[in-house]
């Protein structure tokens, strides 16, 4: 009986170790936090990826800010040309929140 319990315990430990190793190999080593892109909902996937590539290639804070300002102006011009004058906010994390109108308003 002791041998059977020992074998079951060893199998359980090996299964847990295998699961831990599998989780480590599927998790990216260095995750990059992505910046919320102004008017991302009005851009194609390719445009968003190109913008991200430009931001990654830009090294100084001032150059990044200049790129953001130019992008914002371009997107506002695109909105005017399409007849959309409303505010354009970056897409936030999925799942709702303040930007989706699901947040709490002022207490009454």
C-alpha positions as CSV (number, residue, x, y, z in Angstrom):
1,X,0.0,0.0,0.0
2,X,2.8,2.4,0.8
3,X,4.5,1.7,-2.5
4,X,1.2,2.5,-4.3
5,X,0.8,5.8,-2.4
6,X,4.4,6.7,-3.1
7,X,4.0,6.1,-6.8
8,X,0.8,8.2,-7.0
9,X,2.5,11.0,-5.1
10,X,5.4,10.9,-7.5
11,X,3.1,10.9,-10.5
12,X,1.2,13.9,-9.1
13,X,4.4,15.8,-8.5
14,X,5.7,15.1,-12.0
15,X,2.4,16.3,-13.5
16,X,2.5,19.5,-11.5
17,X,6.1,20.1,-12.6
18,X,5.3,19.4,-16.2
19,X,2.4,21.9,-16.0
20,X,4.6,24.6,-14.5
21,X,7.3,24.1,-17.2
22,X,4.6,24.3,-19.9
23,X,3.3,27.6,-18.5
24,X,6.8,29.1,-18.4
25,X,7.5,28.3,-22.0
26,X,4.2,29.8,-23.2
27,X,4.5,33.1,-21.3
28,X,6.5,35.8,-23.2
29,X,9.8,36.7,-21.4
30,X,9.5,40.5,-21.8
31,X,6.0,41.8,-22.4
32,X,5.8,45.2,-24.0
33,X,3.1,47.5,-22.7
34,X,1.5,49.2,-25.7
35,X,0.6,52.8,-25.7
36,X,-3.1,53.7,-26.3
37,X,-3.2,55.2,-29.8
38,X,-5.3,58.3,-30.5
39,X,-8.1,57.4,-32.8
40,X,-7.1,53.8,-33.0
41,X,-10.7,52.8,-33.8
42,X,-10.4,54.8,-37.1
43,X,-7.1,53.2,-38.2
44,X,-6.5,49.9,-39.9
45,X,-4.5,47.2,-38.2
46,X,-1.6,48.0,-40.6
47,X,-1.7,51.7,-39.7
48,X,-1.7,50.9,-36.0
49,X,1.3,48.6,-36.4
50,X,3.2,51.1,-38.6
51,X,2.6,53.8,-35.9
52,X,3.9,51.4,-33.2
53,X,6.9,50.6,-35.2
54,X,7.7,54.4,-35.7
55,X,7.3,54.9,-31.9
56,X,9.6,52.0,-31.1
57,X,12.2,53.4,-33.6
58,X,12.0,56.8,-32.0
59,X,14.4,57.2,-29.1
60,X,14.0,60.6,-27.5
61,X,11.0,61.8,-25.5
62,X,10.8,64.9,-27.6
63,X,10.8,63.0,-30.9
64,X,8.0,60.7,-29.6
65,X,6.0,63.7,-28.5
66,X,6.4,65.2,-32.0
67,X,5.3,62.0,-33.6
68,X,2.2,61.9,-31.3
69,X,1.3,65.5,-32.1
70,X,1.7,64.9,-35.9
71,X,-0.4,61.7,-35.6
72,X,-3.1,63.6,-33.7
73,X,-3.3,66.4,-36.3
74,X,-3.4,63.8,-39.1
75,X,-6.3,61.9,-37.4
76,X,-8.2,65.1,-36.7
77,X,-7.9,66.1,-40.4
78,X,-9.0,62.6,-41.4
79,X,-12.1,63.0,-39.1
80,X,-12.9,66.4,-40.6
81,X,-12.7,65.0,-44.1
82,X,-15.0,62.2,-43.2
83,X,-17.5,64.6,-41.5
84,X,-16.8,63.4,-38.0
85,X,-16.1,66.4,-35.7
86,X,-16.6,64.6,-32.4
87,X,-13.8,63.8,-30.0
88,X,-11.6,60.9,-30.8
89,X,-10.2,58.9,-27.8
90,X,-7.7,56.1,-27.8
91,X,-9.2,52.6,-27.4
92,X,-8.8,51.5,-23.8
93,X,-8.5,48.0,-22.5
94,X,-11.3,45.7,-23.5
95,X,-14.1,45.0,-21.0
96,X,-15.6,48.4,-20.5
97,X,-15.0,51.0,-17.9
98,X,-15.3,54.8,-17.9
99,X,-14.9,55.3,-21.6
100,X,-17.7,52.9,-22.4
101,X,-20.2,54.7,-20.1
102,X,-20.3,51.9,-17.6
103,X,-18.6,53.8,-14.9
104,X,-20.3,55.3,-11.9
105,X,-21.4,58.9,-12.2
106,X,-21.5,61.4,-9.4
107,X,-23.3,60.4,-6.3
108,X,-26.9,61.6,-6.1
